[in-house]
């Protein structure tokens, strides 16, 4: 199940600030806009509540940045970096959106 209708879909035109979840700094609050692929692991994350419209907070990253600890309403999920790249989000305003906790991605 994917939130895109077709590969050339313009479903993101109304949300130009959507970015992959893995590009946000730790501590960021965001809202899931779309999930870009049908992999088994992403489908399982969707079953556990990571769906478009859900507000999440990026809490922690493992030493090699994978997995990421993501707080959803009612639970915390560990998301592989490869899967976080497929989750498009909009950054939400708030005190936890500061960039000083940005982990090095290199």
trRosetta pair geometry for C-beta under 8 A, 3 or more apart (Angstrom, degrees):
i j d omega theta_ij theta_ji phi_ij phi_ji
1 38 6.7 126 29 -119 27 89
1 43 6.4 108 30 -116 88 94
1 46 6.6 -140 73 107 117 168
2 34 7.9 37 178 -178 76 95
2 35 6.4 -130 -136 92 62 80
2 36 6.9 27 -149 -165 112 18
2 37 6.6 -5 -103 -114 117 2
2 38 5.5 -74 -48 -63 103 85
3 11 7.0 -169 135 131 88 158
3 33 7.9 179 105 131 156 55
3 34 4.1 -144 77 -139 132 82
3 35 5.6 103 -1 37 108 67
3 36 7.8 -50 45 -73 91 40
3 52 5.3 98 -103 -41 152 139
4 7 7.2 63 139 -93 136 29
4 9 4.8 175 -166 41 87 142
4 11 5.9 -157 -118 24 66 139
4 34 6.4 65 -51 -171 82 135
4 36 6.6 40 -15 -128 127 58
5 9 4.6 130 47 -94 85 135
5 11 6.7 138 4 -48 92 125
6 9 4.8 138 53 -48 67 89
10 13 4.5 12 166 -27 98 122
11 34 6.7 111 109 -85 126 144
12 15 5.5 -79 -160 63 65 88
12 16 7.4 107 148 -92 87 37
12 18 5.3 -102 -150 40 115 143
12 33 7.0 74 -116 143 91 136
12 34 6.8 -83 -78 0 101 144
12 88 7.1 -61 -106 152 129 160
13 16 7.3 6 -163 -69 35 80
15 18 4.7 63 122 -36 109 108
15 33 5.4 -166 111 -135 161 143
15 90 5.8 -92 -167 -73 120 124
17 90 5.6 75 93 -133 101 86
17 91 6.7 -86 149 26 122 90
18 33 4.6 -80 -117 45 125 162
18 34 7.0 35 -167 21 150 102
18 88 4.5 35 170 169 114 112
18 89 6.6 153 -148 70 72 19
18 90 5.6 -51 -90 -69 65 76
19 23 5.0 -89 155 65 120 132
19 24 6.8 132 92 -54 122 88
19 88 6.8 160 77 -148 15 72
19 89 6.5 -38 64 62 65 71
19 90 8.0 110 17 -99 74 35
19 91 7.4 13 30 -32 116 96
20 23 5.1 93 70 -5 84 105
20 84 6.9 93 164 136 93 69
20 85 4.9 1 -169 -150 140 48
20 86 7.3 30 -134 -27 104 13
20 87 6.8 95 -155 67 63 53
20 88 6.2 -49 -89 -96 46 60
20 89 7.7 48 178 19 14 84
21 24 6.2 -52 -165 16 45 113
21 30 7.0 -178 -117 77 82 153
21 32 8.0 -15 -71 -104 120 80
21 56 8.0 -6 -130 83 127 137
21 58 7.2 158 -179 -78 94 120
21 68 7.5 -168 134 71 113 162
21 70 7.6 -6 179 -99 141 139
21 79 7.5 -7 106 109 146 151
21 84 4.3 -108 85 -170 109 84
21 85 7.4 -111 49 -66 78 19
21 87 4.3 6 -12 82 126 106
21 88 7.5 -132 -33 -92 76 13
21 89 5.1 75 -84 -4 78 126
22 65 8.0 77 -155 161 102 118
22 68 7.2 -156 -106 -34 73 145
22 81 5.6 79 -117 -158 134 75
22 84 4.0 112 -60 113 90 112
22 85 4.9 -23 10 -72 135 65
22 105 7.7 102 154 -122 97 126
23 105 8.0 -10 -116 -73 54 157
24 28 4.1 -95 164 44 122 163
24 30 6.2 -108 -81 -40 169 142
24 58 5.8 161 98 -6 114 150
24 89 6.9 -43 -30 74 140 131
24 91 6.5 163 -115 -91 122 101
25 28 5.4 120 65 -39 65 109
25 58 7.4 165 107 79 36 137
25 98 7.5 -75 90 105 143 46
25 99 4.8 152 -17 -135 157 59
25 100 7.6 104 171 46 154 27
25 101 5.2 123 162 78 109 74
25 102 3.7 -71 -110 -84 110 73
25 103 7.3 150 -142 5 65 62
26 58 5.3 -123 -128 119 46 105
26 59 7.0 0 -161 139 93 14
26 60 6.7 43 -141 -106 127 25
26 61 6.1 -112 -79 -11 120 103
26 101 4.2 -92 71 132 95 117
26 102 7.0 176 17 -96 75 25
26 103 5.9 69 -22 -25 113 99
27 57 7.3 -22 -161 -175 29 98
27 58 6.6 -34 16 78 21 85
27 59 7.6 69 -79 -117 43 33
27 96 4.6 -140 169 -175 85 87
27 97 7.4 -163 119 -81 88 16
27 98 6.6 -23 107 56 136 77
27 101 4.6 91 1 46 124 147
28 57 7.0 176 89 -148 42 58
28 58 5.0 24 49 27 85 113
28 91 6.1 -69 -168 -128 118 94
28 96 6.6 167 -109 128 15 88
28 97 5.4 55 -129 -123 69 61
29 55 6.7 5 -177 -176 95 101
29 56 7.5 171 -152 90 54 38
29 57 5.1 -25 -98 -97 69 83
29 91 7.5 90 80 -165 58 60
29 92 4.3 -62 111 62 99 112
29 94 5.0 13 32 47 140 138
29 96 5.3 89 -27 76 99 113
29 97 6.0 -71 32 -66 83 88
30 55 7.3 173 93 -149 32 61
30 56 6.0 -21 66 64 78 82
30 57 7.8 143 19 -94 67 36
30 58 7.4 30 11 -21 112 98
30 89 3.9 51 151 161 134 131
30 90 6.1 163 -161 78 86 39
30 91 5.3 -49 -100 -104 94 39
30 92 5.7 -177 -102 -3 29 87
31 53 6.7 -21 -176 -152 105 22
31 54 7.0 163 -152 83 64 34
31 55 5.2 -35 -95 -94 77 67
31 56 7.6 140 -104 17 27 73
31 89 6.3 153 73 -159 36 82
31 90 5.1 -12 55 55 92 95
31 92 5.9 91 -22 -56 90 110
32 35 7.2 2 -177 -53 119 86
32 50 6.4 139 -76 -177 159 70
32 51 6.5 150 88 104 145 25
32 52 5.2 -128 116 -110 96 37
32 53 6.6 -31 69 29 89 30
32 54 4.9 19 21 53 119 84
32 55 8.0 -140 2 -75 76 22
32 56 6.5 56 -39 -1 95 118
32 87 6.1 -57 -129 -175 101 104
32 88 7.5 95 -162 78 60 52
32 89 5.5 -49 -100 -100 41 85
33 52 6.1 8 169 -134 17 96
33 88 4.7 -61 64 110 106 95
33 89 5.9 166 1 -112 90 23
33 90 5.5 91 -53 -23 117 91
34 52 5.9 17 -85 -92 39 119
34 87 7.9 174 91 -156 47 44
34 88 4.5 9 56 50 87 118
35 42 5.7 154 177 179 127 123
35 45 8.0 172 -124 85 145 114
35 46 6.4 -104 7 -74 169 116
35 50 7.5 97 -79 126 132 97
35 51 7.7 -69 -18 -130 127 43
35 52 7.0 -124 -10 -50 85 87
35 86 6.2 44 -166 134 68 94
35 87 5.6 -17 -108 -107 76 68
35 88 7.4 -157 -78 20 28 77
36 86 4.4 -136 54 -164 97 77
36 87 7.4 -140 7 -69 90 23
36 88 6.3 87 -43 -22 108 104
37 42 5.7 121 82 14 87 162
37 86 4.6 -59 15 -151 113 142
38 42 7.0 -153 -163 70 12 122
38 43 6.7 27 -170 -54 59 109
39 42 4.6 88 59 10 86 102
39 43 6.9 -151 93 -6 43 86
39 83 7.2 -122 69 -105 136 92
39 86 7.4 134 15 30 118 174
40 43 5.7 -56 -147 38 31 112
40 44 6.3 33 154 -21 66 105
41 44 5.6 -52 -149 35 33 113
41 45 6.5 35 151 -19 64 103
41 80 6.7 -3 155 22 155 124
41 83 5.5 -103 114 -84 120 135
42 45 5.5 -49 -147 35 36 112
42 46 6.4 40 151 -21 65 102
42 83 5.6 179 -76 -144 84 104
42 86 6.0 -64 -92 96 142 139
42 87 7.7 -178 -132 -64 108 90
43 46 5.5 -52 -151 34 34 114
43 47 6.6 39 149 -21 64 102
44 47 5.5 -50 -152 32 35 115
44 48 6.6 26 151 -13 64 107
45 48 5.7 -61 -150 42 34 108
45 50 4.2 -23 153 42 96 134
45 77 6.3 98 -135 179 94 155
45 79 6.5 54 -113 -108 143 102
45 83 6.6 131 -19 170 152 142
46 49 7.8 -175 -171 40 27 12
46 50 5.7 -83 -86 73 41 76
46 51 5.4 81 -149 -82 80 81
48 72 7.9 141 129 35 88 158
48 75 7.0 -101 169 92 102 153
48 77 6.1 123 114 -94 138 129
49 54 6.3 124 157 -116 79 154
49 72 5.0 132 113 146 126 157
49 73 7.4 -133 175 58 140 77
49 74 7.2 -157 -114 66 170 110
49 75 6.5 128 35 45 148 122
49 77 7.7 -169 61 -42 99 132
50 54 6.2 -132 -137 61 36 153
50 56 7.2 22 -121 -68 86 143
50 70 7.4 53 -100 105 122 141
50 72 6.5 -114 -78 -79 70 142
50 77 6.4 -71 -49 31 122 165
50 79 7.6 105 -92 -87 163 131
50 87 6.9 -54 167 -118 122 140
51 54 5.3 101 57 -21 62 118
54 72 6.0 -10 171 -140 129 106
54 73 7.2 -133 -155 12 94 99
55 72 7.9 136 84 -141 50 59
55 73 7.1 65 63 -37 87 101
55 92 6.7 16 -138 -31 107 156
56 70 5.1 5 179 177 128 105
56 71 6.3 152 -162 76 69 53
56 72 5.3 -30 -104 -89 92 67
56 89 7.4 -85 50 -120 110 141
57 70 7.1 158 76 -160 42 58
57 71 4.3 -10 56 55 96 110
57 96 6.4 -4 -139 123 116 153
58 61 7.8 10 172 -53 105 92
58 68 6.1 -41 -146 179 96 124
58 69 7.6 109 -169 79 52 58
58 70 5.9 -30 -104 -106 54 76
58 71 8.0 -140 -61 18 9 81
59 68 8.0 132 49 170 66 77
59 69 4.4 -61 69 103 106 104
59 70 6.7 179 10 -98 89 20
59 71 5.2 86 -42 -25 120 104
59 76 6.8 -28 15 -140 151 120
60 68 7.2 164 87 -161 48 53
60 69 4.0 23 49 32 89 125
61 65 4.8 -11 175 -129 128 53
61 66 7.6 -9 -165 -48 90 27
61 67 7.8 -144 -144 112 57 35
61 68 5.3 -24 -102 -108 78 71
61 69 7.3 -137 -67 13 33 79
61 103 5.1 -67 47 -25 151 165
62 65 6.5 -71 64 14 72 5
62 66 5.9 -47 49 77 118 27
62 67 5.8 69 -11 41 121 48
62 68 7.8 -108 2 -71 79 34
65 68 7.3 -3 178 -68 64 85
65 81 5.7 59 122 -84 93 134
65 103 5.9 163 -100 120 103 142
65 105 6.6 87 -110 -119 168 59
66 80 5.5 33 -164 -155 111 60
66 81 3.7 -78 -88 -15 113 107
66 82 7.5 43 -129 -9 142 72
67 78 4.1 72 111 175 150 93
67 79 5.6 148 -168 66 104 29
67 80 5.2 -62 -104 -84 91 42
67 81 7.0 -149 -118 -31 43 66
68 78 7.2 155 74 -156 38 53
68 79 5.0 -25 60 63 92 90
68 80 8.0 61 15 157 78 1
68 81 6.8 106 -22 -82 99 63
68 84 5.4 59 19 -70 137 149
69 76 5.9 4 -175 176 94 115
69 77 7.6 160 -153 82 48 39
69 78 5.9 -27 -96 -99 62 68
70 76 6.9 158 79 -160 40 65
70 77 5.1 -21 63 64 94 88
70 78 7.7 155 18 -99 79 18
70 79 5.3 15 0 0 126 122
70 84 7.9 168 -51 -103 134 109
71 75 7.9 180 -151 100 52 38
71 76 5.1 -29 -100 -104 64 85
72 75 5.4 -1 63 65 101 78
72 76 7.2 171 22 -95 71 30
72 77 6.3 33 -6 -5 115 107
79 83 5.2 -120 -176 85 90 118
79 84 5.0 109 124 -64 119 92
79 87 7.5 -28 -177 -1 152 144
80 83 4.6 87 62 9 86 103
80 84 7.0 -151 94 -9 42 86
81 84 5.5 -51 -143 34 34 114
81 85 6.7 44 154 -27 63 98
82 85 6.0 -49 -160 23 30 115
82 86 7.5 20 147 -12 58 106
83 86 5.7 -61 -160 35 42 109
83 87 6.8 36 147 -21 71 105
84 87 5.7 -56 -148 32 40 110
91 97 6.0 98 179 -140 109 123
92 97 6.8 -148 82 -72 56 127
93 97 6.2 -85 -142 4 31 154
94 97 5.3 112 60 -15 69 104
95 98 7.1 -15 174 -22 50 104
98 101 7.1 84 94 5 87 91
99 102 5.1 4 -178 -37 79 117
